[in-house]
C-alpha cells in the first residue's frame, strides 16, 4: 500500500516558514477557554506578528474574549489559507502584557488589512463607534503547522 502523503508536499513547516506565514495578514481565529465544561470561545480577529517576536491583538476592555483571555492567561490563534496550497499555522502561548491602545497601533493594524484609502475612515469609525481598545500581547510558545500542497 502506498503512503497517502506521497502525493503531498512536505507537511510540517520549518521555523522560518511558519513565522513568515504567521507574519502575513491573514484573519486569525482566536480561541480561548472561557469556562469549564465548554469548548473554547473562538472568534475571528486581526492580529500583528513579526517573526521572532510577540503576537498582539486589539480588543475592547470589557469584551467577552478580553475577559476570557485575562482569566485564562493564555490563548491560541490559527491562521490558514487554501490557495495555492492548504497551509496553516497555529500558535498558543501565555498572555505576557496588556495595555492601552493608541492611535499608532490602531492605524498599524488597519493598514495591515485594509487598502490605504480605507485606513483613515476605518480608524475614525472605530474610535467614534466602537470605543476604547486595549492591546493583548502573547508570547508564542507552542506551534503547529503544515502545508498540504502537492509535491
C-alpha positions in Angstrom: 0.0 0.0 0.0 1.4 3.4 -0.9 1.9 6.2 1.6 -1.1 8.7 1.2 1.3 11.5 1.9 3.4 10.7 -1.2 1.1 13.0 -3.3 1.5 15.9 -0.9 4.4 18.2 -0.2 6.4 18.5 3.0 3.8 18.7 5.7 5.5 20.4 8.7 6.8 23.9 8.1 10.2 25.0 9.2 10.5 27.6 12.0 11.3 30.3 9.4 8.4 29.2 7.2 5.8 29.2 10.0 6.9 32.6 11.3 6.9 34.1 7.8 3.4 32.7 7.2 2.1 34.0 10.6 3.5 37.4 9.8 1.3 37.7 6.7 -2.0 39.5 7.1 -4.4 36.5 7.5 -7.5 36.9 9.5 -6.9 34.8 12.6 -9.2 32.5 14.5 -8.6 33.3 18.2 -9.5 30.6 20.7 -9.6 30.8 24.5 -11.0 28.6 27.2 -13.8 30.7 28.6 -15.2 28.3 31.3 -15.0 24.7 32.4 -17.3 22.2 30.6 -17.4 24.2 27.4 -15.4 24.3 24.2 -13.2 27.3 23.7 -14.6 30.6 22.6 -13.4 31.1 19.0 -13.7 34.4 17.1 -12.2 35.9 14.0 -9.6 38.6 14.7 -7.0 40.8 13.2 -3.5 40.4 14.7 0.0 41.6 14.3 3.2 39.5 14.4 6.8 40.0 13.4 9.0 36.9 13.1 10.8 36.1 16.3 8.6 38.5 18.3 5.4 38.6 20.2 1.9 38.5 18.7 -0.6 41.1 19.6 -4.3 41.7 19.1 -6.6 44.6 20.0 -9.9 44.3 21.8 -12.4 46.3 23.8 -11.6 46.2 27.5 -14.9 44.5 28.6 -15.3 42.3 25.6 -16.1 38.6 26.2 -12.8 37.5 24.6 -10.8 40.1 26.5 -12.2 38.8 29.8 -11.7 35.2 28.8 -8.0 35.9 27.8 -7.3 37.8 31.0 -8.9 35.0 33.1 -7.2 32.1 31.3 -3.9 33.9 31.0 -3.3 32.4 27.5 -4.9 32.0 24.1 -4.4 30.4 20.7 -4.5 31.8 17.2 -5.0 29.8 14.0 -4.3 31.2 10.5 -4.8 29.4 7.3 -5.1 29.6 3.5 -6.5 27.3 0.9 -4.8 28.7 -2.2 -2.3 28.0 -3.8 -2.0 25.2 -1.3 -3.7 24.3 2.0 -1.4 25.7 4.7 -2.0 26.6 8.3 -0.1 27.8 11.4 -1.5 27.5 14.9 0.3 29.2 17.8 -0.6 29.2 21.5 1.0 30.9 24.4 0.7 33.0 27.6 -0.6 36.5 27.8 2.5 38.5 28.7 1.2 42.0 28.6 -1.9 44.1 28.3 -2.0 47.8 27.9 -3.8 50.8 26.5 -4.2 51.0 22.7 -3.0 54.1 20.9 -3.7 55.7 17.5 -0.5 54.4 16.0 -1.3 50.8 16.8 -4.9 51.3 15.6 -3.5 52.7 12.3 -0.9 49.9 12.0 -3.5 47.2 12.4 -5.9 48.8 10.0 -3.1 49.3 7.4 -2.2 45.7 7.6 -5.7 44.6 6.5 -7.3 47.4 4.5 -6.4 49.3 1.3 -4.5 52.6 2.0 -7.5 54.7 1.0 -9.8 53.0 3.7 -7.5 53.2 6.7 -8.3 56.7 7.9 -12.0 56.1 7.6 -11.9 52.9 9.5 -9.8 54.3 12.3 -12.2 57.2 12.7 -15.2 54.9 12.6 -13.6 52.6 15.2 -12.8 55.4 17.5 -16.3 57.0 17.2 -18.4 53.9 17.1 -16.5 51.0 18.8 -14.8 53.0 21.5 -11.7 52.2 23.6 -9.5 49.2 22.8 -6.6 47.6 24.7 -3.7 45.6 23.4 -3.2 42.0 24.5 0.3 40.5 23.8 1.0 36.8 23.6 4.4 35.1 23.6 4.2 32.3 21.1 5.1 29.1 22.9 3.6 26.1 21.1 3.3 25.8 17.3 1.5 23.5 14.9 1.9 24.0 11.2 1.5 22.2 7.9 1.5 22.7 4.1 -0.6 20.1 2.4 0.2 21.2 -1.1 1.2 18.9 -4.0 4.8 17.8 -4.2 
